[in-house]
Amino acid sequence: MERRMTEEQVTKAIIRWLVAAGWEILSFDYPQSGTGRALHPAGTLEKTDGSIIPDIIAHKSHRLIFFEDKSQYTHSDFEKIERLRHTDAYNYAIAELAGQRIYTQTYFGIGFQSESSQVEKSCKDWTMADFLVTVSADGCVTPQYDPHHLF
């Protein structure tokens, strides 16, 4: 059994992989750091009401991608991503975050450690997200589910 990676280690490995592939990192958030950019849904009055903080937001070739990272498979993350995929509530916040960057597509996905039992458990949820990547203990990132050919 591989040693368990932390969410921060997963996020750092994915960031390195994205940068090497030419993605521009717009925002990232390590657990409990408060470094990420909060996306607020339209029409909220409270600062944290409905806000989400993606672990990684990146841009390349008219595409924006949003990652939720964990050390292992978590069904609730797939549910969260699926809700994001099917709402327009965050469109203004996303456009504001993108600034002058042109994008025509947004994708929401998951990253976690590539432990075989965790990947197997996640298979039933893959279609709830736009993509899934896994990270090996040595920092190698592998797309497991990428129907939009993002990577």
DSSP file with accessible surface (Angstrom, degrees, kcal/mol):
  #  RESIDUE AA STRUCTURE BP1 BP2  ACC     N-H-->O    O-->H-N    N-H-->O    O-->H-N    TCO  KAPPA ALPHA  PHI   PSI    X-CA   Y-CA   Z-CA
    1    1 A M              0   0  203      0, 0.0     2,-0.1     0, 0.0     3,-0.1   0.000 360.0 360.0 360.0 134.4    0.0    0.0    0.0
    2    2 A E        -     0   0   72      1,-0.1     2,-0.1     3,-0.0     3,-0.0  -0.388 360.0 -97.2 -71.4 153.5    1.3    3.4   -0.9
    3    3 A R        -     0   0  141      1,-0.1     2,-0.3    -2,-0.1    -1,-0.1  -0.431  47.7-102.0 -69.7 143.4    1.8    6.0    1.8
    4    4 A R        -     0   0   95     -2,-0.1     2,-0.2    -3,-0.1    -1,-0.1  -0.503  34.1-144.6 -72.1 127.7   -1.1    8.4    2.0
    5    5 A M        -     0   0    8     66,-0.3     2,-0.2    -2,-0.3   108,-0.1  -0.624  16.0-119.9 -85.7 153.5   -0.5   11.8    0.4
    6    6 A T     >  -     0   0   73     -2,-0.2     4,-2.1     1,-0.1     5,-0.2  -0.499  25.2-110.5 -84.8 163.3   -2.0   14.9    1.9
    7    7 A E  H  > S+     0   0   38      1,-0.2     4,-2.7     2,-0.2     5,-0.2   0.890 120.7  55.4 -59.8 -38.1   -4.4   17.1    0.0
    8    8 A E  H  > S+     0   0   73      2,-0.2     4,-2.8     1,-0.2    -1,-0.2   0.920 106.5  49.4 -62.2 -42.8   -1.6   19.8   -0.2
    9    9 A Q  H  > S+     0   0   67      2,-0.2     4,-2.2     1,-0.2    -1,-0.2   0.905 111.4  49.7 -63.8 -40.0    0.8   17.3   -1.8
   10   10 A V  H  X S+     0   0    0     -4,-2.1     4,-2.3     2,-0.2    -2,-0.2   0.947 112.5  47.5 -61.7 -48.2   -1.9   16.3   -4.3
   11   11 A T  H  X S+     0   0    0     -4,-2.7     4,-2.6     1,-0.2    -2,-0.2   0.926 111.4  49.8 -61.6 -45.9   -2.6   20.0   -5.2
   12   12 A K  H  X S+     0   0   78     -4,-2.8     4,-2.4     1,-0.2    -1,-0.2   0.908 110.7  49.9 -60.9 -41.6    1.1   20.8   -5.6
   13   13 A A  H  X S+     0   0    2     -4,-2.2     4,-2.2    -5,-0.2    -1,-0.2   0.923 111.8  48.0 -64.5 -41.5    1.7   17.8   -7.9
   14   14 A I  H  X S+     0   0    0     -4,-2.3     4,-2.9     2,-0.2     5,-0.2   0.917 110.1  52.3 -66.9 -40.6   -1.3   18.8  -10.1
   15   15 A I  H  X S+     0   0   24     -4,-2.6     4,-2.7     2,-0.2     5,-0.2   0.947 110.1  48.1 -59.7 -47.4   -0.1   22.4  -10.2
   16   16 A R  H  X S+     0   0  150     -4,-2.4     4,-2.3     1,-0.2    -1,-0.2   0.924 113.2  48.7 -58.9 -43.4    3.4   21.4  -11.4
   17   17 A W  H  X S+     0   0   61     -4,-2.2     4,-1.3     2,-0.2    -2,-0.2   0.917 112.2  47.7 -63.9 -44.9    1.8   19.1  -14.0
   18   18 A L  H  <>S+     0   0    0     -4,-2.9     5,-2.5     2,-0.2     3,-0.4   0.929 111.8  49.4 -63.9 -45.6   -0.5   21.8  -15.3
   19   19 A V  H ><5S+     0   0   82     -4,-2.7     3,-1.9     1,-0.2    -2,-0.2   0.928 108.8  52.9 -60.4 -43.1    2.3   24.4  -15.5
   20   20 A A  H 3<5S+     0   0   90     -4,-2.3    -1,-0.2     1,-0.3    -2,-0.2   0.813 108.1  52.4 -62.6 -26.8    4.5   21.9  -17.4
   21   21 A A  T 3<5S-     0   0   45     -4,-1.3    -1,-0.3    -3,-0.4    -2,-0.2   0.329 126.5 -99.5 -92.9   7.4    1.6   21.4  -19.9
   22   22 A G  T < 5S+     0   0   53     -3,-1.9     2,-0.2     1,-0.3    -3,-0.2   0.574  72.7 144.8  91.0   9.9    1.2   25.2  -20.5
   23   23 A W      < -     0   0   11     -5,-2.5     2,-0.6    -6,-0.1    -1,-0.3  -0.587  46.1-133.0 -79.8 142.9   -1.7   26.0  -18.2
   24   24 A E  E     -A   59   0A  82     35,-2.9    35,-2.4    -2,-0.2     2,-0.6  -0.868  17.7-136.5 -94.0 124.1   -1.8   29.3  -16.4
   25   25 A I  E     +A   58   0A  41     -2,-0.6    33,-0.3    33,-0.2     3,-0.1  -0.711  25.4 176.6 -84.1 117.8   -2.6   28.9  -12.8
   26   26 A L  E     -     0   0A  32     31,-2.8     2,-0.3    -2,-0.6    32,-0.2   0.761  66.4  -8.3 -90.6 -29.9   -5.1   31.6  -11.8
   27   27 A S  E     -A   57   0A   9     30,-1.6    30,-2.7     9,-0.0    -1,-0.4  -0.971  57.0-175.6-163.7 149.5   -5.7   30.5   -8.2
   28   28 A F  E     -A   56   0A  78      7,-0.3     2,-0.4    -2,-0.3    28,-0.2  -0.984   8.3-158.2-148.1 155.3   -4.8   27.7   -5.9
   29   29 A D        -     0   0   18     26,-2.5     3,-0.1    -2,-0.3   -18,-0.0  -0.965   3.8-157.2-139.5 117.5   -5.8   26.9   -2.3
   30   30 A Y    >>  -     0   0   51     -2,-0.4     3,-2.3     1,-0.1     4,-0.5  -0.690  49.3 -77.9 -86.8 150.8   -4.0   24.6    0.1
   31   31 A P  T 34 S-     0   0   40      0, 0.0    -1,-0.1     0, 0.0   -23,-0.0  -0.172 112.4  -4.5 -52.6 131.9   -6.1   23.2    2.9
   32   32 A Q  T 34 S+     0   0  192      1,-0.1    -3,-0.0    -3,-0.1    -2,-0.0   0.570 105.1 108.6  63.6  12.2   -6.7   25.7    5.7
   33   33 A S  T <4  -     0   0   51     -3,-2.3    -1,-0.1     1,-0.0    -4,-0.0   0.769  68.7-144.8 -90.3 -28.3   -4.5   28.3    4.1
   34   34 A G     <  +     0   0   68     -4,-0.5    -5,-0.1     1,-0.1    -2,-0.0   0.704  62.9 122.3  71.4  19.2   -7.1   30.8    2.9
   35   35 A T        +     0   0   79     -5,-0.4    -7,-0.3     2,-0.1    -6,-0.1   0.634  46.9  92.9 -88.3 -14.7   -5.0   31.5   -0.2
   36   36 A G  S    S-     0   0   17     -6,-0.2     2,-0.6    -9,-0.1    -7,-0.1  -0.176  80.5-105.7 -78.3 170.6   -7.6   30.6   -2.8
   37   37 A R        -     0   0  110     17,-0.3     2,-0.3    -8,-0.0    -1,-0.1  -0.874  31.4-136.4 -98.1 123.4  -10.2   32.8   -4.6
   38   38 A A        -     0   0   37     -2,-0.6     2,-0.5    15,-0.2    15,-0.2  -0.580   9.2-148.9 -79.3 136.4  -13.7   32.4   -3.3
   39   39 A L  B     -F   52   0B   3     13,-3.3    13,-2.1    -2,-0.3    51,-0.0  -0.942  13.3-158.9-104.3 124.6  -16.5   32.2   -5.9
   40   40 A H        -     0   0   73     -2,-0.5    53,-0.4    11,-0.2    11,-0.1  -0.879  17.0-120.7-107.0 135.3  -19.7   33.7   -4.7
   41   41 A P    >   -     0   0   16      0, 0.0     3,-1.3     0, 0.0    49,-0.2  -0.366  40.4 -91.4 -70.9 152.3  -23.1   32.8   -6.3
   42   42 A A  T 3  S+     0   0   74     47,-2.6    47,-0.0     1,-0.2    48,-0.0  -0.316 108.0  23.2 -60.9 141.6  -25.2   35.7   -7.8
   43   43 A G  T 3  S+     0   0   79      1,-0.3     2,-0.3    -3,-0.1    -1,-0.2   0.532  83.2 140.8  82.9   7.2  -27.6   37.3   -5.4
   44   44 A T    <   -     0   0   41     -3,-1.3    -1,-0.3     1,-0.1    -4,-0.0  -0.623  32.4-170.6 -84.5 144.9  -26.0   36.4   -2.1
   45   45 A L        +     0   0  164     -2,-0.3     2,-0.3     3,-0.0    -1,-0.1   0.679  65.1  72.9-102.5 -27.1  -26.0   38.9    0.6
   46   46 A E  S    S-     0   0  132      1,-0.1     3,-0.3     3,-0.0    -2,-0.0  -0.687  82.2-124.6 -93.4 148.9  -23.6   37.2    3.1
   47   47 A K  S    S+     0   0  177     -2,-0.3    -1,-0.1     1,-0.2    -3,-0.1   0.856 109.3  25.3 -59.0 -39.5  -19.9   37.0    2.5
   48   48 A T  S >  S+     0   0  106      2,-0.1     3,-1.4    -8,-0.1     2,-0.5   0.469  84.9 128.5-107.9  -1.0  -19.7   33.2    2.8
   49   49 A D  T 3  S-     0   0   90     -3,-0.3    -5,-0.1     1,-0.3    -3,-0.0  -0.379  95.6 -18.8 -62.9 107.2  -23.3   32.2    1.8
   50   50 A G  T 3  S+     0   0   37     -2,-0.5    -1,-0.3     1,-0.2    -2,-0.1   0.526  98.4 149.9  76.0   3.7  -22.9   29.6   -0.9
   51   51 A S    <   -     0   0   34     -3,-1.4     2,-0.3   -11,-0.1    -1,-0.2  -0.374  27.0-163.9 -72.7 149.9  -19.3   30.5   -1.6
   52   52 A I  B     -F   39   0B  22    -13,-2.1   -13,-3.3    -2,-0.1    -1,-0.0  -0.960  12.1-154.4-129.6 150.2  -16.9   27.9   -2.9
   53   53 A I        -     0   0   64     -2,-0.3   -15,-0.2   -15,-0.2   -17,-0.1  -0.896  17.6-148.3-125.6  98.1  -13.1   28.0   -3.0
   54   54 A P        -     0   0    7      0, 0.0   -17,-0.3     0, 0.0    14,-0.2  -0.340  14.0-132.4 -62.7 149.5  -11.7   25.7   -5.7
   55   55 A D  S    S+     0   0    4     12,-2.0   -26,-2.5     1,-0.3     2,-0.3   0.858  89.6  11.5 -72.2 -35.5   -8.4   24.1   -5.0
   56   56 A I  E     -AB  28  67A   0     11,-1.2    11,-2.8   -28,-0.2     2,-0.4  -0.991  59.9-174.0-143.2 137.0   -7.0   25.0   -8.4
   57   57 A I  E     +AB  27  66A   0    -30,-2.7   -31,-2.8    -2,-0.3   -30,-1.6  -1.000  19.4 172.6-127.2 127.5   -8.3   27.3  -11.2
   58   58 A A  E     -AB  25  65A   0      7,-2.2     7,-2.6    -2,-0.4     2,-0.4  -0.945  18.3-150.9-137.1 158.0   -6.3   27.3  -14.4
   59   59 A H  E     +AB  24  64A  27    -35,-2.4   -35,-2.9    -2,-0.3     2,-0.3  -0.983  23.3 148.8-132.2 139.3   -6.6   28.7  -18.0
   60   60 A K  E >   - B   0  63A  73      3,-2.1     3,-1.2    -2,-0.4   -37,-0.1  -0.853  67.2  -8.1-166.1 133.4   -5.4   27.5  -21.4
   61   61 A S  T 3  S-     0   0   85      1,-0.3     3,-0.1    -2,-0.3    42,-0.1   0.881 128.3 -45.4  48.9  55.7   -6.7   27.8  -24.9
   62   62 A H  T 3  S+     0   0   93     40,-0.5    42,-2.9     1,-0.2    43,-1.5   0.711 116.4 114.1  65.0  20.4  -10.1   29.4  -24.2
   63   63 A R  E <   -Bc  60 105A  63     -3,-1.2    -3,-2.1    40,-0.2     2,-0.4  -0.976  48.1-163.2-124.9 140.2  -10.7   26.9  -21.4
   64   64 A L  E     -Bc  59 106A   0     41,-2.4    43,-2.2    -2,-0.4     2,-0.4  -0.967  11.8-166.1-115.1 135.3  -11.0   27.3  -17.6
   65   65 A I  E     -Bc  58 107A   0     -7,-2.6    -7,-2.2    -2,-0.4     2,-0.4  -0.959   5.4-161.0-123.8 145.0  -10.7   24.3  -15.3
   66   66 A F  E     -Bc  57 108A   3     41,-2.3    43,-3.0    -2,-0.4     2,-0.4  -0.992   9.5-160.1-125.9 126.3  -11.6   24.0  -11.7
   67   67 A F  E     -Bc  56 109A   2    -11,-2.8   -12,-2.0    -2,-0.4   -11,-1.2  -0.889  14.3-165.1-109.9 140.0  -10.2   21.3   -9.4
   68   68 A E  E     - c   0 110A  11     41,-2.0    43,-2.1    -2,-0.4     2,-0.4  -0.994  25.9-164.1-112.8 119.1  -11.4   19.9   -6.1
   69   69 A D  E     + c   0 111A   0     -2,-0.5     2,-0.3    41,-0.2    43,-0.2  -0.847  16.1 165.9-110.3 146.6   -8.5   18.0   -4.6
   70   70 A K        -     0   0   51     41,-2.2    43,-0.4    -2,-0.4     3,-0.1  -0.943  45.7-117.4-145.4 167.3   -8.4   15.4   -1.9
   71   71 A S  S    S+     0   0   32     -2,-0.3    42,-0.5    41,-0.2   -66,-0.3   0.741  99.5   7.0 -78.7 -21.5   -6.0   12.8   -0.5
   72   72 A Q  S    S-     0   0   74     40,-0.1    -1,-0.1    39,-0.1    39,-0.1  -0.945 100.3 -63.0-151.0 170.0   -8.5   10.1   -1.4
   73   73 A Y        -     0   0   25     -2,-0.3     2,-0.4    40,-0.2    -2,-0.1  -0.314  46.8-179.0 -58.2 133.9  -11.9    9.5   -3.1
   74   74 A T    >>  -     0   0   44      1,-0.1     3,-1.1    -4,-0.0     4,-1.0  -0.946  21.3-154.1-138.8 115.7  -14.8   11.4   -1.5
   75   75 A H  H >> S+     0   0   68     -2,-0.4     4,-1.9     1,-0.3     3,-0.5   0.878  94.0  62.4 -56.9 -39.7  -18.3   11.0   -3.0
   76   76 A S  H 3> S+     0   0   63      1,-0.2     4,-2.3     2,-0.2    -1,-0.3   0.816  97.7  57.9 -61.2 -28.6  -19.4   14.4   -1.6
   77   77 A D  H <> S+     0   0   10     -3,-1.1     4,-2.5     2,-0.2    -1,-0.2   0.898 105.1  50.1 -67.5 -38.1  -16.8   16.1   -3.8
   78   78 A F  H <X S+     0   0    0     -4,-1.0     4,-2.5    -3,-0.5    -2,-0.2   0.906 110.3  50.4 -65.7 -38.6  -18.3   14.5   -6.9
   79   79 A E  H  X S+     0   0   79     -4,-1.9     4,-2.3     2,-0.2    -2,-0.2   0.918 110.5  49.5 -63.5 -42.9  -21.7   15.8   -5.8
   80   80 A K  H  X S+     0   0   50     -4,-2.3     4,-2.1     2,-0.2    -2,-0.2   0.935 112.2  47.6 -61.1 -46.0  -20.3   19.3   -5.3
   81   81 A I  H  X S+     0   0    4     -4,-2.5     4,-2.2     1,-0.2    -2,-0.2   0.910 109.6  53.3 -63.0 -41.9  -18.7   19.3   -8.7
   82   82 A E  H  X S+     0   0   72     -4,-2.5     4,-1.1     1,-0.2    -1,-0.2   0.919 107.8  50.9 -62.3 -40.2  -21.9   18.0  -10.3
   83   83 A R  H >< S+     0   0  155     -4,-2.3     3,-0.6     1,-0.2    -1,-0.2   0.918 110.1  50.2 -61.6 -43.3  -23.9   20.9   -8.7
   84   84 A L  H >< S+     0   0   18     -4,-2.1     3,-1.1     1,-0.2    -1,-0.2   0.888 106.8  54.9 -62.3 -38.5  -21.3   23.4  -10.1
   85   85 A R  H 3< S+     0   0   71     -4,-2.2    -1,-0.2     1,-0.2    -2,-0.2   0.763 110.7  46.3 -65.6 -25.5  -21.6   21.9  -13.6
   86   86 A H  T << S+     0   0  133     -4,-1.1     2,-0.3    -3,-0.6    -1,-0.2   0.027 100.5  75.7-112.5  26.0  -25.3   22.4  -13.6
   87   87 A T    <   -     0   0   54     -3,-1.1     3,-0.2     1,-0.1     0, 0.0  -0.980  51.6-161.2-134.9 150.7  -25.7   25.9  -12.3
   88   88 A D    >   +     0   0  128     -2,-0.3     3,-1.8     1,-0.1     4,-0.4   0.327  69.4 103.6-101.8   2.8  -25.2   29.4  -13.7
   89   89 A A  T 3  S+     0   0   34      1,-0.3   -47,-2.6     2,-0.1     4,-0.3   0.750  83.3  43.5 -60.7 -25.2  -25.1   31.0  -10.2
   90   90 A Y  T 3> S+     0   0   32    -49,-0.2     4,-2.7    -3,-0.2    -1,-0.3   0.364  81.1 103.7-102.9   4.3  -21.3   31.4  -10.3
   91   91 A N  H <> S+     0   0   80     -3,-1.8     4,-2.5     1,-0.2     5,-0.2   0.890  82.6  47.4 -56.4 -43.7  -21.0   32.7  -13.9
   92   92 A Y  H  > S+     0   0  168     -4,-0.4     4,-2.5    -3,-0.2    -1,-0.2   0.941 113.2  48.3 -64.5 -44.8  -20.4   36.3  -12.8
   93   93 A A  H  > S+     0   0   11    -53,-0.4     4,-2.2    -4,-0.3    -2,-0.2   0.896 112.4  49.4 -63.0 -38.3  -17.8   35.3  -10.2
   94   94 A I  H  X S+     0   0    5     -4,-2.7     4,-2.4     2,-0.2    -1,-0.2   0.934 111.0  48.8 -66.7 -44.3  -16.0   33.1  -12.8
   95   95 A A  H  X S+     0   0   45     -4,-2.5     4,-1.3    -5,-0.2    -2,-0.2   0.907 111.3  50.6 -62.1 -40.3  -16.0   35.9  -15.4
   96   96 A E  H  < S+     0   0  117     -4,-2.5     3,-0.3     1,-0.2    -1,-0.2   0.919 110.8  48.4 -63.7 -43.0  -14.6   38.3  -12.8
   97   97 A L  H  < S+     0   0    9     -4,-2.2    -2,-0.2     1,-0.2    -1,-0.2   0.897 108.0  54.9 -65.2 -38.8  -11.8   35.8  -11.8
   98   98 A A  H >< S+     0   0    0     -4,-2.4     3,-2.0     1,-0.2    -1,-0.2   0.776  84.9 180.0 -68.3 -24.0  -10.9   35.3  -15.4
   99   99 A G  T 3<  -     0   0   44     -4,-1.3    -1,-0.2    -3,-0.3    -2,-0.1  -0.375  66.6 -11.6  62.3-128.7  -10.4   39.0  -16.0
  100  100 A Q  T 3  S+     0   0  189     -2,-0.1    -1,-0.3     2,-0.1     2,-0.2   0.475 105.0 116.7 -85.1  -2.9   -9.3   39.7  -19.5
  101  101 A R    <   -     0   0   84     -3,-2.0     2,-0.4    -6,-0.1    -3,-0.0  -0.487  65.3-129.6 -68.9 136.8   -8.6   36.1  -20.4
  102  102 A I        +     0   0  111     -2,-0.2   -40,-0.5   -39,-0.0     2,-0.3  -0.711  35.5 165.9 -88.7 130.3  -10.9   34.8  -23.1
  103  103 A Y        +     0   0   64     -2,-0.4   -40,-0.2   -41,-0.1   -41,-0.1  -0.996  24.0 177.4-143.4 144.3  -12.6   31.5  -22.3
  104  104 A T  S    S+     0   0  104    -42,-2.9     2,-0.4    -2,-0.3   -41,-0.2   0.482  72.6  44.5-118.2 -11.9  -15.5   29.7  -24.0
  105  105 A Q  E     -c   63   0A  78    -43,-1.5   -41,-2.4     2,-0.0     2,-0.4  -0.995  58.0-163.3-138.5 143.1  -15.6   26.6  -21.9
  106  106 A T  E     -c   64   0A  47     -2,-0.4     2,-0.4   -43,-0.2   -41,-0.2  -0.976  10.2-170.7-123.7 141.0  -15.5   25.8  -18.2
  107  107 A Y  E     -c   65   0A  19    -43,-2.2   -41,-2.3    -2,-0.4     2,-0.4  -0.985   7.7-156.9-133.4 143.1  -14.8   22.3  -16.7
  108  108 A F  E     +c   66   0A  12     -2,-0.4    22,-3.3   -43,-0.2    23,-0.6  -0.973  26.1 152.6-124.5 129.1  -15.0   21.0  -13.2
  109  109 A G  E     -cd  67 131A   0    -43,-3.0   -41,-2.0    -2,-0.4     2,-0.3  -0.833  33.4-110.2-148.4-173.3  -13.1   18.0  -12.0
  110  110 A I  E     -cd  68 132A   3     21,-1.7    23,-2.4    -2,-0.3     2,-0.4  -0.900  14.8-168.3-127.2 146.1  -11.4   16.1   -9.2
  111  111 A G  E     +cd  69 133A   0    -43,-2.1   -41,-2.2    -2,-0.3     2,-0.3  -0.999  21.7 145.5-133.4 135.9   -7.9   15.2   -8.2
  112  112 A F  E     - d   0 134A   1     21,-1.5    23,-1.7    -2,-0.4   -41,-0.2  -0.966  52.9 -62.8-156.7 174.1   -6.8   12.6   -5.6
  113  113 A Q  E     - d   0 135A   1    -42,-0.5     2,-1.4   -43,-0.4    23,-0.2  -0.293  47.1-121.9 -64.6 143.0   -4.1   10.1   -4.8
  114  114 A S        +     0   0   27     21,-2.6     2,-0.5     4,-0.1    -1,-0.1  -0.241  52.8 150.9 -86.4  51.9   -3.9    7.2   -7.3
  115  115 A E    >>  -     0   0   19     -2,-1.4     4,-2.3     1,-0.1     3,-0.8  -0.706  49.2-131.4 -80.0 127.4   -4.4    4.4   -4.8
  116  116 A S  H 3> S+     0   0   98     -2,-0.5     4,-2.6     1,-0.3     5,-0.2   0.855 104.0  51.7 -56.3 -39.4   -6.1    1.5   -6.8
  117  117 A S  H 3> S+     0   0   53      1,-0.2     4,-2.1     2,-0.2    -1,-0.3   0.889 111.6  48.1 -66.1 -34.9   -8.9    0.9   -4.3
  118  118 A Q  H <> S+     0   0    9     -3,-0.8     4,-1.7     2,-0.2    -2,-0.2   0.901 111.7  48.8 -70.9 -41.1   -9.8    4.6   -4.2
  119  119 A V  H  X S+     0   0   20     -4,-2.3     4,-1.1     2,-0.2    -2,-0.2   0.934 111.2  51.0 -63.6 -44.0   -9.8    4.8   -8.0
  120  120 A E  H >< S+     0   0  152     -4,-2.6     3,-0.7    -5,-0.2     4,-0.4   0.922 109.3  50.3 -60.9 -42.4  -12.0    1.7   -8.2
  121  121 A K  H 3< S+     0   0  111     -4,-2.1     3,-0.5     1,-0.2    -1,-0.2   0.843 109.5  52.5 -63.1 -33.5  -14.5    3.2   -5.7
  122  122 A S  H >X S+     0   0    0     -4,-1.7     3,-2.4     1,-0.2     4,-0.6   0.696  82.8  89.5 -78.1 -19.5  -14.7    6.4   -7.7
  123  123 A C  G X< S+     0   0   63     -4,-1.1     3,-1.1    -3,-0.7     4,-0.3   0.846  82.2  57.1 -50.5 -40.3  -15.5    4.9  -11.1
  124  124 A K  G 34 S+     0   0  140     -3,-0.5    -1,-0.3    -4,-0.4     3,-0.2   0.731 110.5  45.5 -66.1 -18.7  -19.2    5.0  -10.5
  125  125 A D  G X4 S+     0   0    9     -3,-2.4     3,-2.4    -4,-0.2     4,-0.4   0.461  78.9 103.0-102.4  -4.0  -19.0    8.8  -10.0
  126  126 A W  G X< S+     0   0   45     -3,-1.1     3,-1.9    -4,-0.6    -1,-0.1   0.857  76.3  57.6 -53.8 -39.6  -16.8    9.8  -12.9
  127  127 A T  G 3  S+     0   0  102     -4,-0.3    -1,-0.3     1,-0.3    -2,-0.1   0.606  91.4  71.8 -73.0  -5.0  -19.6   11.1  -15.1
  128  128 A M  G <  S+     0   0   22     -3,-2.4    -1,-0.3     2,-0.0     2,-0.2   0.657 103.2  47.4 -77.3 -15.6  -20.6   13.6  -12.3
  129  129 A A  S <  S-     0   0    1     -3,-1.9   -20,-0.2    -4,-0.4     3,-0.1  -0.740  81.1-127.4-119.1 168.0  -17.4   15.5  -13.1
  130  130 A D  S    S-     0   0   12    -22,-3.3    18,-0.5     1,-0.3     2,-0.3   0.671  90.6  -3.8 -87.0 -20.7  -15.8   16.7  -16.4
  131  131 A F  E     -d  109   0A   0    -23,-0.6   -21,-1.7    15,-0.1     2,-0.3  -0.981  55.3-153.9-163.0 162.0  -12.5   15.0  -15.5
  132  132 A L  E     -dE 110 145A   0     13,-2.3    12,-2.8    -2,-0.3    13,-2.0  -0.973  13.0-178.0-143.3 128.6  -10.6   13.1  -12.9
  133  133 A V  E     -dE 111 143A   0    -23,-2.4   -21,-1.5    -2,-0.3     2,-0.3  -0.943   9.9-154.2-122.7 151.3   -6.8   13.0  -12.4
  134  134 A T  E     -dE 112 142A   1      8,-2.6     8,-2.8    -2,-0.3     2,-0.5  -0.900   5.3-144.3-123.1 156.6   -4.9   10.9   -9.9
  135  135 A V  E     -dE 113 141A   0    -23,-1.7   -21,-2.6    -2,-0.3     6,-0.2  -0.978  12.2-142.4-123.6 124.7   -1.4   11.5   -8.4
  136  136 A S    >   -     0   0   22      4,-2.8     3,-2.6    -2,-0.5   -21,-0.1  -0.381  34.8-100.7 -78.8 164.9    1.0    8.8   -7.5
  137  137 A A  T 3  S+     0   0   32      1,-0.3    -1,-0.1     2,-0.1   -24,-0.0   0.780 124.4  56.3 -58.4 -26.2    3.2    8.9   -4.4
  138  138 A D  T 3  S-     0   0  129      2,-0.1    -1,-0.3     1,-0.0    -2,-0.0   0.356 124.6-102.0 -90.4   8.2    6.1   10.0   -6.6
  139  139 A G  S <  S+     0   0   23     -3,-2.6     2,-0.4     1,-0.3    -2,-0.1   0.531  70.9 147.7  90.2   5.4    4.1   13.0   -7.9
  140  140 A C        -     0   0   72   -123,-0.0    -4,-2.8     1,-0.0     2,-0.4  -0.637  36.2-148.1 -77.0 129.0    3.1   11.6  -11.3
  141  141 A V  E     -E  135   0A  15     -2,-0.4    -6,-0.2    -6,-0.2   -28,-0.0  -0.835  15.6-175.4-101.9 133.8   -0.3   12.8  -12.5
  142  142 A T  E     -E  134   0A  66     -8,-2.8    -8,-2.6    -2,-0.4     2,-0.4  -0.989  25.0-130.7-130.8 123.2   -2.5   10.6  -14.6
  143  143 A P  E     +E  133   0A  51      0, 0.0   -10,-0.3     0, 0.0     3,-0.2  -0.594  26.2 176.5 -68.2 124.9   -5.8   11.5  -16.2
  144  144 A Q  E    S+     0   0A  70    -12,-2.8     2,-0.4    -2,-0.4   -11,-0.2   0.729  74.4  20.7 -97.0 -32.5   -8.2    8.7  -15.4
  145  145 A Y  E     +E  132   0A  51    -13,-2.0   -13,-2.3   -19,-0.0    -1,-0.3  -0.966  66.4 148.2-142.2 116.2  -11.3   10.3  -16.9
  146  146 A D    >   +     0   0   33     -2,-0.4     3,-1.7   -15,-0.2   -15,-0.1  -0.406   1.4 160.3-149.8  66.3  -11.0   13.0  -19.6
  147  147 A P  T 3  S+     0   0   56      0, 0.0   -16,-0.1     0, 0.0    -1,-0.1   0.723  79.1  54.7 -67.8 -16.7  -13.8   12.8  -22.1
  148  148 A H  T 3  S-     0   0   70    -18,-0.5   -17,-0.1     0, 0.0   -18,-0.0   0.362 107.0-124.6 -95.8   2.9  -13.2   16.4  -23.2
  149  149 A H    <   +     0   0  151     -3,-1.7    -3,-0.0     1,-0.1     0, 0.0   0.900  57.7 149.6  54.7  49.2   -9.5   15.8  -24.0
  150  150 A L              0   0   10      1,-0.2    -1,-0.1     0, 0.0   -19,-0.0   0.797 360.0 360.0 -77.1 -32.4   -8.3   18.6  -21.8
  151  151 A F              0   0   68     -5,-0.1    -1,-0.2     0, 0.0    -2,-0.1  -0.392 360.0 360.0-117.0 360.0   -5.0   16.9  -20.9
